Amino acid sequence: MNTVDLSDSRYLVKAVEKTAAPDGCDGNNWYRYVLERNGSTLVGQRRGTLNQVTRYAEELADDVNSRSGGKGPSQWSSRNKK
C-alpha cells in the first residue's frame, strides 16, 4: 500500500524578503514572498509591513492548498469534456 506524505503536497512559505517597488508603483515597503511545493514555486510581491506580508503569504498558501485538496476536478481542467 502506498502512502502519500501530505507535508510534501502542501505549499509552504519559504521566504518573505524586502524588495524594490514594482515598476510604476510607489513606496519603499514592498516585500517579495515565495511559496513552494514539490518543486513548484509561486512568487509574488505585496506592499505592507513584514508581518502583514508574511501573514498574507501564509493565508495564500492555505487558500491554494485548500483549492488543490483533491476534492473534484482541477480548476484548470476542461469543463467541456468530449
N, C-alpha and C positions, 0 to 999 in steps of 0.2 A: 504494500500500500504506500503510495507517495503522499507525502505531506508537504504543504506549502508554508514557508516561513513568511508570515504576514508582515513582519518588520521589513522584509526586502521589497514588498509590493506597495509600500506607502511612501508618498512624498514627505520629505523632511526638510526643514530649513537648514541649509548648510552654511549660509553666510548672509550677513547684513553689514554692508560697509558704506562709508561716506563716499559720495561721488559728485561730480560736477553736474550742474543742471542740464537737462536735455536741451538741444537746440531750440531756441525760441521761447524758453521758459526762464523765469526769473527765480532768484533765491539762492541761498547757499546752504539750504538744509535738505538736500536730496540724498537719498540712500539707494543703493542697489541691493536687491535681495536675490538669493539663489535657492531654489528648491530642487532636490534631487531624488531620483528613484531608479534603481536598477540601470544606471547609465543614461537615463533620461534627465534632462535638465530644463527647468523653467527659470528664466531670468526676467526681472522687471525692475522698474525704478518707481520710487514714490517719495513725495515730499512730506516731511514731518520730523519729529524727534526720533532718535534711535529706538526708544521704547515703542513709539507709535508704529513705526515701520516694522519692527520685529513682531509686534502683536498682529499687524495686518498680514504679514507673511505666514505666520502660524495659522491664522484663520483661513487664509487662501489654501494652504496645504490641506487643512481639514476639509474644506469645501471640495477641492479636487479629489481627495481620497474618497469622500462620500459619493461623489458622482461616478467613480470608477469602481464601485463596490461589487461589481459582478451581478447586479440585480437587473437583468434585462439587457437589451442591445446597447451598444455604444452609441453615444450621441452623434458620432461621426459615421455610423453605418447608414447605408442607403435605406430609405423608408419605402421605396418603390421596388421591392424585390420582384423579379420576374421569373 
